[in-house]
Amino acid sequence: MISLAQRLQQTIRQDVASMHAYAIQDSSGLVKLDAMENPFRLPPGLQRELGERLGRTAINRYPVQSSADVVAALTRFVELPAGCKLMLGNGSDELIDLLSVACNVPGATVLAPLPGFVMYEVSARLRRLEFVGVPLTADFELDEAAMLAAIARHRPALTYIAYPNNPTANLFDEAAVERLVAAVGEQGGFVVFDEAYQPFSSRSWLPRLAAHDHVLVMRTLSKFGLAGVRLGYLCGAAALIDEVEKVRPPYNVSVLNAEAALFALEHADEYARQATILRAEREKLQAALRQLPGVRPFPSEANMILVRVPDSRAAFEGMKQRGVLVKHIAGLHPLLANCLRLTVGAPDENARMLSALKESL
């Protein structure tokens, strides 16, 4: 009889066996400020209204019309440029994977700055595409010369630019970004702007899509305030979206998720109010962090702040002992030495976070 260990060795890909699963920290009993979630729930009246609405959904039917309704609502909400379309994904993670599938021609390469969102590389490798990571500069800007050289050498099918970047939270120099977009266009590839943190950012590439048919903009409703709903969307030239749509699984967005998204878009003013509070809290946090000895906060256009401290492991453990969970990211890339990533929370959560950090330094 073949043992399970032997079966796993025979049937599981070696690269998969050697991987580590995506790590999610246990946040039980802690102030959860590790995952860039919106800390605010809906007001009680809207909670009741949403509950009643979800109770009326046709969960006995496949989600055909509901998904079409979300596409139409989002098209209006983001003011999608003429000639462009959008498609839905079960979060941005699925959209990243669908792009890897659609663009997996022989020898295809995916390129992205590092440190960056880990799923660009994970998806590329799992789909057997080559991944090329180009380190940022010491101050987390694009290394334009290195990026241009990598584009010329590898002719990437997909170049990801997180806008703003995760985990560094900054927007890259716009002139450098424009030159990279042009370089990718000349090489025949596509640029994907990941605008997951758009509600907190001062810039977007979406209004410029019509003039760049090799550019895609990917967003998620997670930072909008619906992390539990798992809904992302990809925007681009209609002909390009039509091709990527071919590899999208049927019914990939549930009717409950779709209905919750429609409800949120109908009450976008409430989520805009929450985003305004979080942007103001971000600036207060930045000012307070600059006053702490040995702490260097980096510029942020997201609902998170990257900070460098004298001893990130000690600070992380100290904060956790004091009931506050943040993200210790020093091991993700050499440029992130002694760095923590702090989610911007509600005012009382931010006060607790600052106190815990100060006591843990």
C-alpha positions in Angstrom: 0.0 0.0 0.0 1.4 3.4 -1.0 1.6 5.8 1.9 0.2 9.3 1.8 3.7 10.7 2.0 4.6 8.8 -1.2 1.4 9.8 -2.9 2.1 13.5 -2.1 5.6 13.1 -3.4 4.4 11.5 -6.6 1.5 13.8 -7.4 2.1 17.2 -5.9 4.3 19.6 -7.9 7.7 20.0 -6.3 7.5 23.8 -6.4 4.2 23.7 -4.7 5.5 21.3 -2.0 8.3 23.7 -1.3 6.1 26.7 -1.0 4.6 28.3 2.2 0.9 29.0 2.3 -0.2 32.6 2.5 0.2 33.5 6.2 -2.8 35.0 8.0 -2.2 36.1 11.6 -4.5 35.1 14.4 -6.1 38.3 15.6 -8.3 36.9 18.4 -8.7 39.4 21.2 -6.4 42.0 19.5 -6.8 45.3 17.9 -6.5 44.2 14.3 -4.3 46.6 12.3 -2.4 44.2 10.1 -4.4 43.8 6.9 -5.5 47.3 5.7 -9.2 46.7 6.4 -11.7 49.4 6.8 -12.4 49.4 10.6 -16.0 50.8 10.2 -19.2 48.8 10.0 -22.4 50.1 8.5 -24.7 52.1 10.7 -27.4 49.9 12.2 -30.1 51.1 9.9 -28.1 50.2 6.8 -27.2 46.9 8.4 -30.9 46.0 8.7 -31.6 47.2 5.1 -28.8 45.1 3.7 -29.8 42.0 5.7 -33.4 42.2 4.4 -32.1 42.7 0.9 -29.8 39.7 1.0 -32.7 37.7 2.4 -34.7 38.4 -0.8 -31.9 37.3 -3.2 -32.5 34.3 -5.4 -29.8 32.1 -3.9 -31.4 29.1 -5.7 -30.3 30.6 -9.1 -26.9 31.0 -10.6 -25.6 34.6 -10.4 -26.0 35.8 -14.0 -28.1 38.9 -13.9 -26.6 40.0 -10.5 -23.1 40.0 -12.0 -24.3 42.0 -15.0 -25.9 44.5 -12.7 -22.6 45.0 -10.8 -20.7 45.5 -14.0 -23.2 48.1 -15.1 -23.2 49.8 -11.7 -19.4 49.9 -11.5 -19.1 51.2 -15.1 -21.2 54.2 -14.0 -19.6 54.6 -10.6 -16.0 54.8 -11.9 -17.0 56.8 -15.0 -15.3 54.2 -17.3 -13.9 55.9 -20.4 -15.5 55.2 -23.8 -14.2 52.2 -25.6 -13.4 50.4 -22.3 -15.0 47.6 -20.4 -14.7 46.0 -17.0 -14.9 42.4 -15.7 -15.4 41.0 -12.2 -13.2 38.8 -10.1 -13.4 37.1 -6.8 -11.1 39.7 -5.3 -8.0 41.0 -7.1 -6.2 37.7 -6.4 -8.4 35.9 -8.9 -8.0 38.7 -11.5 -4.2 38.4 -11.2 -4.4 34.7 -11.8 -6.7 35.1 -14.8 -4.2 37.4 -16.3 -1.5 34.9 -15.8 -3.7 32.2 -17.5 -4.7 34.5 -20.4 -1.1 35.7 -21.1 0.7 32.4 -20.7 2.3 32.1 -24.1 5.6 30.2 -24.4 8.4 32.2 -22.8 6.1 34.8 -21.2 7.4 36.8 -18.3 5.8 38.8 -15.5 7.7 41.8 -14.2 7.1 43.9 -11.1 9.0 46.1 -8.7 10.0 44.6 -5.3 9.0 44.8 -2.6 5.5 44.5 -3.9 2.3 42.5 -3.6 3.3 38.9 -3.2 0.5 37.5 -5.4 2.0 38.8 -8.7 4.9 36.4 -8.2 2.9 33.6 -6.7 0.4 33.6 -9.5 3.1 33.8 -12.2 5.1 30.9 -10.8 2.1 28.7 -10.2 1.1 29.2 -13.9 4.6 28.5 -15.0 5.5 32.0 -16.2 8.9 33.5 -15.5 8.8 36.2 -12.8 11.3 39.0 -12.8 11.4 41.3 -9.7 13.2 44.6 -9.9 14.3 46.1 -6.6 13.1 49.6 -5.7 15.6 52.2 -4.6 16.4 52.7 -0.9 13.7 55.3 -0.5 11.1 53.0 -2.2 11.0 54.7 -5.6 11.2 53.0 -8.9 14.7 52.2 -10.2 13.8 53.5 -13.6 17.1 52.5 -15.3 16.8 48.9 -13.9 13.1 48.7 -14.9 13.8 49.9 -18.4 16.7 47.5 -18.8 14.5 44.6 -17.5 11.7 45.6 -19.9 14.1 45.6 -22.9 15.7 42.3 -21.9 12.6 40.3 -20.9 9.9 41.9 -23.0 7.3 41.1 -20.2 3.8 40.1 -21.2 2.6 41.7 -17.9 4.2 44.5 -15.9 2.5 45.2 -12.6 2.7 48.7 -11.0 0.9 48.9 -7.6 -0.5 52.4 -7.4 0.1 53.1 -4.5 2.5 50.3 -3.7 2.0 47.6 -1.1 3.7 47.3 1.4 5.4 50.7 1.0 2.2 52.7 0.6 3.8 55.3 -1.7 2.9 56.5 -5.2 5.9 56.3 -7.6 7.2 59.3 -9.5 4.7 60.0 -12.3 7.2 60.9 -15.0 9.1 57.7 -14.4 5.8 55.7 -14.5 4.9 57.3 -17.8 8.2 56.4 -19.4 7.8 52.8 -18.2 4.3 52.6 -19.6 5.6 53.8 -23.0 8.5 51.3 -22.9 6.2 48.4 -22.2 3.9 49.5 -25.0 6.9 49.5 -27.5 7.8 46.0 -26.5 4.2 44.7 -27.0 3.3 43.9 -23.4 0.6 45.1 -21.0 0.9 47.3 -17.9 -1.5 46.5 -15.0 -2.0 49.3 -12.5 -3.1 47.8 -9.2 -5.2 50.5 -7.6 -6.3 48.5 -4.6 -5.9 51.6 -2.4 -7.6 54.1 -4.7 -10.0 55.4 -2.1 -7.0 56.9 -0.2 -4.9 57.9 -3.2 -4.5 61.3 -4.9 -3.9 59.8 -8.4 -5.4 57.2 -10.7 -4.7 55.9 -14.2 -8.3 54.9 -14.9 -9.2 58.3 -16.6 -6.3 57.7 -19.0 -7.3 54.2 -20.2 -8.8 55.3 -23.5 -5.5 56.7 -24.6 -3.5 53.6 -23.7 -4.9 50.4 -25.0 -2.1 48.3 -23.5 -2.9 49.5 -19.9 -5.2 47.8 -17.5 -6.5 49.2 -14.2 -7.4 46.7 -11.4 -9.3 47.7 -8.3 -11.0 46.0 -5.4 -13.9 46.8 -3.2 -11.9 45.4 -0.2 -10.4 48.8 0.7 -13.7 50.5 -0.2 -15.0 48.8 2.9 -16.1 45.3 1.6 -13.0 43.1 2.4 -15.4 40.3 3.4 -17.3 40.4 0.1 -14.3 39.5 -2.1 -15.0 41.5 -5.2 -12.4 43.0 -7.6 -12.7 44.5 -11.1 -10.4 44.9 -14.0 -10.8 47.8 -16.5 -9.3 48.2 -20.0 -9.8 48.4 -23.7 -12.9 46.4 -24.6 -11.1 44.1 -27.0 -8.6 43.2 -24.3 -11.1 42.6 -21.6 -13.1 40.4 -24.0 -10.0 38.1 -24.3 -9.4 37.9 -20.5 -13.1 37.2 -19.9 -12.7 33.9 -21.8 -10.7 32.4 -19.0 -13.0 33.7 -16.2 -14.8 30.8 -14.4 -18.6 31.0 -14.9 -20.5 32.3 -11.9 -17.2 33.4 -10.1 -19.0 36.1 -8.1 -21.8 34.9 -5.9 -25.3 36.4 -5.9 -24.8 37.5 -2.3 -21.5 39.2 -3.0 -23.0 40.9 -6.0 -26.0 42.1 -4.1 -23.8 43.4 -1.3 -21.7 45.3 -3.8 -24.7 46.9 -5.4 -26.0 48.0 -2.0 -22.6 49.5 -1.2 -22.5 51.4 -4.5 -25.9 52.8 -3.8 -24.6 54.0 -0.4 -21.2 55.2 -1.7 -21.6 58.4 0.3 -21.3 56.4 3.5 -18.1 54.7 2.4 -16.7 58.0 1.1 -17.4 59.5 4.6 -15.4 56.6 6.1 -12.5 57.1 3.7 -12.4 60.8 4.6 -12.0 59.9 8.3 -9.3 57.4 7.5 -7.3 59.9 5.3 -7.4 62.4 8.2 -6.4 59.7 10.7 -3.5 58.8 8.4 -2.1 62.3 8.5 -2.5 62.5 12.3 -0.7 59.2 12.6 2.1 60.4 10.4 2.6 63.5 12.5 2.6 61.5 15.8 5.0 58.8 14.4 7.5 61.5 13.4 7.7 62.5 17.0 8.7 59.1 18.3 12.5 58.6 18.8 14.0 56.2 16.3 10.9 55.8 14.2 10.8 56.7 10.6 7.4 56.8 8.9 7.4 56.8 5.1 5.0 58.8 2.9 1.6 57.1 2.4 -1.2 57.4 -0.1 -3.0 54.3 1.2 -4.7 53.2 4.5 -1.4 51.9 5.8 1.9 53.4 6.9 5.3 51.8 6.6 7.6 52.6 9.5 11.2 51.7 10.3 12.1 51.2 13.9 15.3 50.3 15.7 14.3 46.6 16.3 11.1 45.6 14.4 10.9 42.1 16.0 10.9 43.5 19.5 8.5 46.2 18.6 6.1 43.8 16.9 6.1 41.4 19.8 5.8 44.2 22.3 2.8 45.6 20.5 1.2 42.2 20.3 1.6 41.7 24.1 -0.1 45.0 24.5 -3.1 43.9 22.5 -2.3 45.4 19.1 -1.6 43.4 16.0 0.3 44.9 13.1 2.3 43.4 10.3 6.0 42.6 10.7 7.4 42.7 7.2 11.1 43.0 7.7 11.7 39.5 6.3 9.9 40.1 3.0 12.8 41.9 1.3 16.2 43.4 2.3 14.9 46.9 1.7 12.3 46.4 4.5 14.8 45.8 7.2 13.3 46.6 10.6 10.0 47.7 9.1 6.5 47.3 10.3 3.3 48.0 8.3 0.6 49.8 10.3 -3.0 49.8 9.1 -4.8 53.1 9.7 -7.7 52.3 11.9 -10.5 54.1 13.8 -9.4 56.9 16.1 -9.5 54.9 19.2 -7.6 52.0 17.6 -4.9 54.4 16.3 -4.4 55.8 19.8 -3.9 52.3 21.2 -1.5 51.5 18.4 0.6 54.6 19.0 0.7 53.9 22.8 1.7 50.2 22.2 4.4 51.2 19.7 5.8 53.9 22.0 5.9 51.4 25.0 7.5 48.7 22.8 10.4 50.7 21.3 
